[in-house]
Each structure stands twice: as C-alpha cells, then as structure tokens.
Amino acid sequence: MARLPYIERDDLADDRKRIYDRIAETRAEAEAGAKMPHSFQVLLNSPDAAEAVGGLGEYLRLRSSLSPVVRETAIISVARELGSDYEWAHHEPIARRVGVRDEVIESIKSGRAPMGLPAKEGVFVQAAKELARKGTMSERTFEAILHLLGPQQTVDLVVLIGYYAMLAGALSALGVELEPGMESSLQQDR
C-alpha cells in the first residue's frame, strides 16, 4: 500500500499542473499512450522533485545516446538486482518490444545473467549488477563498457543505472503499487 497519496492533476496547484502535464506527455510517448504511472503520482507529492526526476528519466528514455536494447537490458537488470517488481513489470514488455532477446530476459530474470550470455550482452547486465549493488563498477567491467560504447554512451549507461537504482529505492520506500491490471513475473522465479 502506498505510503503517500497518488496525486491527480486536479490535486495540484494551478502553477504545478504543467509538471503533471509534461510527465504524462513523456510517459505517453515512451509507453504507447500510457497514463500517469503510480510512480510519478506518488512523486508528485513533491512536484519539484517529480519534475527533476521526470526530466532525467525523459532524457534517459527518449534522448540518450544508448540503443533501446542496451537501455532496456540495463533497466531490467537493475530491477532484477534490486527486486523491483514495479520496474520489472513496466520495462519487461518494453524490453521485448525493442528487441531484447527472450533468452537475455529469462537469464536476467532467473539471476543467471551474465553467465551464458554473449559478452556483448552480458557486460550490460554485469555493469548494472555491480553498480546497483556496490555503487561502482570493476575496472574490467568499466573498460569493457567503454570499449563497446565510447565515453558518451558510457556516461549515459552509468547515469541510467544510477537513475533506476534510485527510483527502485524510492518506489520501495514509498510503497508504490503496480497499477491495476499489471503484474510482475519477477518474483515468480525467486
């Protein structure tokens, strides 16, 4: 149960409604007409914080230099590593839609990844695991990421992983629930 109310547009002061509208607009672009997710409805208890979090998320999902496959592989890896059913439920379908292979998704979900995956896929899982759990990456993992992506995409990947780790913690602490009709398959195999 959410520890704070889910904020609707009408709950906000007139000068804060633009924040709601922008977040809703960028979620609809990214998730094929999605409504305001519970994650941001709770964050809107602090409209300025929601705006800042939403702005970074908008960049990472819609404008970063990362390919959608790398982006979603990293996001679901963070969700798995931190046990975020919310992030998993929202991003597993997106991962499938953008072309993350079923074998990669299942390997991440089971906790086996990066074992058994080609290095060019497994390294993104490894980076997410290390950064989400330890707050850093080993030199070997970092060098592999840098070699594959170059400096700009390496920074975008590190920020993406950090963002989804932060969001997973906030969602857990705030007790954010999945929207009606959504389910996560993440905990089924754990």
Secondary structure as UniProt FT lines:
FT   HELIX           9..11
FT   HELIX           14..16
FT   HELIX           17..30
FT   TURN            31..32
FT   HELIX           38..43
FT   TURN            44..45
FT   HELIX           47..58
FT   HELIX           59..63
FT   HELIX           68..82
FT   HELIX           85..98
FT   HELIX           102..110
FT   TURN            113..116
FT   HELIX           119..134
FT   HELIX           139..173
FT   TURN            174..175
FT   TURN            180..181
FT   HELIX           186..189
//
